[in-house]
Every structure is written in C-alpha cells, then in structure tokens.
Amino acid sequence: MKQLEVNSDKRTREKPKRGAHDQWVLRLYVAGQTPKALTAFANLNKICEEQLMGQYSIEVIDLLKNPQLGADDQIFALPTLVRKLPVPVRKIIGDLSNTERVLIGLDLLPV
C-alpha cells in the first residue's frame, strides 16, 4: 500500500494551464491510511495533474493524528476535499472516483 505523506504533501508544478495567477490550494482530510483515503489521494493527484498542470498545492490532513484541524473547515465526513483557493471555498466528500462530479465540484467543468 502506498503511504500518504500527511500534512506535508504539497506539490507545485511549473506549467499552468489556466491564467498565470491562478493558484489552487486544496486540503484533503482523511482518517488514517485507509484504502478509501489512498484512493482519494490518488484520484486527486490524477485530476490535478490533468487539469491544473502547475498551479496547485495539496495538503493531506489526517484527523486521527490532529482532530482539531478539521474544526476550521467544519469536516463531518471523510475523506473530504476542501478547495481553499480560488474562492469560494468548496467541499467534496468521498474518494473522488467520480471524476466528472469532482471537476464540477471544483468548478473546472460547467454544470
């Protein structure tokens, strides 16, 4: 099983697909190294590589280790993806396996 780098997996790439000033800040809240958490992380990485190619950072937060970190974003189900930037904040719950739903939720595709 692939290990998640909790609270430290920030990725930034060089080639933006969108506007030069767009910066996507994403937080993935999980509860340990569960299969669902690993799937969500893998799906998120794939979507970011294909859609955001450059201007994003991902922070994985394990609420088993730091439960207080979920309070600010009002996390009530796991895994949950929170788009902090660009505003407005958006949340997507689940393993992110429905790519179309994730793209719409992140406002990367029209509804």
PLY file of the C-alpha trace (Angstrom):
ply
format ascii 1.0
element vertex 111
property float x
property float y
property float z
element edge 110
property int vertex1
property int vertex2
end_header
0.00 0.00 0.00
1.25 3.48 -0.86
1.85 5.74 2.13
0.34 9.23 2.29
2.65 11.98 3.41
0.37 13.51 5.99
0.32 17.29 6.50
3.37 17.73 4.31
2.42 16.69 0.78
2.46 19.99 -1.02
3.01 19.82 -4.73
3.63 22.70 -7.06
4.26 22.41 -10.76
5.64 24.93 -13.24
3.30 24.89 -16.30
-0.08 26.49 -15.58
-2.96 25.53 -17.88
-5.17 28.39 -16.72
-4.40 32.02 -16.00
-0.87 32.73 -14.87
-2.07 33.96 -11.48
-4.44 31.11 -10.63
-3.29 29.22 -7.56
-5.31 26.26 -6.31
-4.99 25.41 -2.62
-6.52 22.03 -1.80
-6.82 20.18 1.51
-7.68 16.51 1.69
-8.94 15.43 5.10
-8.59 11.71 5.84
-8.71 9.32 8.81
-5.53 7.28 8.61
-4.09 5.20 5.78
-7.37 3.57 4.77
-8.00 2.26 1.25
-10.59 4.99 0.75
-8.09 7.69 1.81
-5.40 6.30 -0.51
-7.88 6.14 -3.39
-8.99 9.72 -2.76
-5.37 10.93 -2.75
-4.53 9.05 -5.96
-7.66 10.35 -7.69
-6.94 13.91 -6.58
-3.36 13.71 -7.84
-4.53 12.46 -11.22
-7.16 15.19 -11.57
-4.70 17.92 -10.57
-2.04 16.69 -12.99
-4.54 16.60 -15.86
-6.50 19.76 -15.11
-4.32 22.16 -13.12
-0.89 21.27 -14.51
1.08 23.69 -12.44
-0.73 25.95 -10.08
-1.81 23.82 -7.17
-0.82 22.61 -3.76
-2.28 19.66 -1.86
-2.18 19.29 1.89
-3.23 15.94 3.35
-4.54 16.22 6.91
-5.01 13.07 8.99
-7.70 13.79 11.55
-6.74 10.71 13.57
-3.44 12.44 14.36
-4.73 16.02 14.51
-8.52 16.03 15.06
-8.60 19.75 15.90
-7.50 20.64 12.34
-10.91 19.69 10.96
-12.78 22.27 13.02
-11.92 25.29 10.86
-13.30 23.65 7.71
-16.22 22.02 9.60
-15.35 18.49 8.49
-18.06 15.95 9.31
-17.32 13.10 6.87
-14.12 11.57 5.49
-12.41 11.74 3.14
-13.29 15.35 2.34
-11.59 17.60 -0.19
-11.70 21.33 0.54
-10.83 23.87 -2.14
-9.49 26.86 -0.19
-8.44 28.84 -3.27
-9.72 30.07 -5.61
-12.64 31.35 -3.59
-15.39 30.48 -2.86
-14.47 27.53 -0.67
-15.91 24.25 -1.96
-16.11 20.79 -0.38
-16.35 17.36 -1.96
-16.94 14.27 0.18
-15.85 10.79 -0.86
-13.00 9.01 -2.60
-13.11 11.35 -5.63
-13.58 8.43 -8.02
-16.35 10.16 -9.99
-14.09 12.47 -11.99
-16.91 14.42 -13.63
-18.51 15.13 -10.24
-15.16 16.28 -8.85
-14.49 18.55 -11.83
-17.94 20.12 -11.48
-17.49 20.42 -7.70
-14.16 22.17 -8.15
-15.74 24.40 -10.80
-13.46 23.05 -13.52
-16.41 21.97 -15.71
-19.70 23.72 -16.30
-22.71 22.14 -14.57
0 1
1 2
2 3
3 4
4 5
5 6
6 7
7 8
8 9
9 10
10 11
11 12
12 13
13 14
14 15
15 16
16 17
17 18
18 19
19 20
20 21
21 22
22 23
23 24
24 25
25 26
26 27
27 28
28 29
29 30
30 31
31 32
32 33
33 34
34 35
35 36
36 37
37 38
38 39
39 40
40 41
41 42
42 43
43 44
44 45
45 46
46 47
47 48
48 49
49 50
50 51
51 52
52 53
53 54
54 55
55 56
56 57
57 58
58 59
59 60
60 61
61 62
62 63
63 64
64 65
65 66
66 67
67 68
68 69
69 70
70 71
71 72
72 73
73 74
74 75
75 76
76 77
77 78
78 79
79 80
80 81
81 82
82 83
83 84
84 85
85 86
86 87
87 88
88 89
89 90
90 91
91 92
92 93
93 94
94 95
95 96
96 97
97 98
98 99
99 100
100 101
101 102
102 103
103 104
104 105
105 106
106 107
107 108
108 109
109 110
